[in-house]
Amino acid sequence: MVDFVLPQVSSYIDGWGPPPQGELETPLGIGDFVEHLEKFPVTRIGRVCDFTVSGQRYQAERQKGKGFKGAGKGKGPIQALQPGKDEEGFSLVDSRPVPGKSTGRGRSSGMKGKGKSKGIQANYQEGILGQKQKPYYQANQNQAKGKGKKTTATRRGMPSFKEWSVQTRPEWTLMREIMLTSLAKLQIDAKGVDFDDVLWAGNLPTYCKMFDRITAKTERPLKRFEDLNFFNVTTSDDPVLPELLQNDDSVTVIATDHVLACLVAAARSVYSWDIVVSKVQNKLIFDKRDGSQIDFLTVNETAQDPPNADDKESMNGPVKLGQEASCINQNFSQMVLDPEEPVEEMPHPNPFEDEENHGCVASGAYRYRKITLPGNPKANSEFEQNPVKLVVRTEVNCKLPGSTELASGSTELASVKAMHEYEPKPNYNWRSHLESQRGACLATELKNNAFKLGRWTAQAILAGCDTIKIGYVSRQHPKDPWSHTLLGVQTYTTSSFAEQIGLTRNNMFGIIRNIVDLIMSWEDGKYLLLKDPTKSVLRIHEVPWDTWQDDDDDEEADEEEEEQELDEDGNVVPHQAS
């Protein structure tokens, strides 16, 4: 028997490690092993120590007596060291996944588990690091790893439309960051909220009850009212609200129902939107920018599979669908009116009607209401302890048939809205399920359009509408976004519908009161309430006074250029002195 001779090791007594500058010349030692790999067969090099889960499975496979063929199925560790060399002696024996490896991760059609047919090497490459949760954008890559569908990069708990409604600037000051989930805790006693009518404007038509009998079998094409003008004027441009704020010292806040409803339903939103609040001499003006996200409705914003935003010009993208849904609501609000019933004229004319659009204004009434929110006696500041008065411009679409005139006080007011189906699916579509499964259709819409339905309900409560009528409008053809058909109308009382979607009056007015108290505690200035499109967060920035005024000046300059007279060559005609 040959004795094992321990090779001589270089020793250095005066310090750590090998001797400096190679003072001791010794034969080949263990420390020089790596530098002379070419003297040793590659097959003798294996793993020294592997404590990972993959390494333990590797050892378990070797202990089963399969040898190198069993342990190195697919690609063995030897091939990993020198790929493409000495592959003749190895072949794929078993393509089944390693026992104990979870196959639920990354499951897709026709492929179970991640890294199928990669065998030990796939498991070894993951190791401990592979068990770490991957970033969202990596987990949804459409690669051959069995992750998701090939057509869309939609979210799993993440929004698909990640564009900011306003790009923030470095000079803006971040005043407060509010988690939208905390808004549900804001409560005041709704019984202490008082409503007083300031004035009515426009006209109040009557709803045609014939539309309540429409079914999917008796569907009716949606009419288009392109010759009518629809208005959604912001607070500061309203001819009535600023005047009321100046003349009535008791009024602290002016706003529109669109802006306040968006704020109330903020916790249900996913996309980005913004509200501009101006504080001047302890008065608040809740505004919206021209062309902001508040002007348009959203479609399937809170759905599990929201519209894909990869192609902005696509007719099924979020922007185009929002414009389509807004047009549908305008047309539907005029289509369901009864032309045979006389229209009740309000004491004041439509505030946005002028000589240019006289007679071409959509029917509907504007109800200016003074809302008094009670204070909190236990609050620290005097302002929070006292009541707050708001003047809000609300919209009333029509009154129900059989109702008396508004002066009698017993008129039943209604808010008319329309849901939008743009891509019917074989297993679920309104044409086949609306009649037999009305409750299921509504539940699906509550899940897919929580923010939109929350806004509609808040607007109906602010306007004092007792009834909400929701129409179901679908495209006549999935590829045609211009032609639609009405499949049915469902009627709900506002209070029961609010309870069904989880919107309480206590929480609704509590949110408004707390936002007003928060901004009133700051100095006079201009503030931007901005919803984060990637998080459930509402940020409040202080912005300069001249922000967004440049856009208005450019529009005025363009209008002046259009009004200037041009000669035959296209040059501006100079004004002649009189």
Helices and strands as residue ranges (DSSP letters): G 20-22, G 30-32, G 34-39, G 42-44, H 53-61, I 62-66, H 67-71, H 77-81, H 119-126, G 129-131, H 136-139, E 173-179, G 180-185, G 190-192, E 194-204, G 209-213, E 220-221, H 241-247, E 253-256, H 257-264, G 266-268, E 274-280, E 283-287, G 293-295, H 318-335, E 344-345, E 365-373, H 382-385, E 388-396, E 398-399, G 406-408, E 413-421, H 430-433, H 438-448, H 450-463, E 467-475, E 484-493, H 494-501, H 505-520, E 525-531, E 537-543, H 549-563
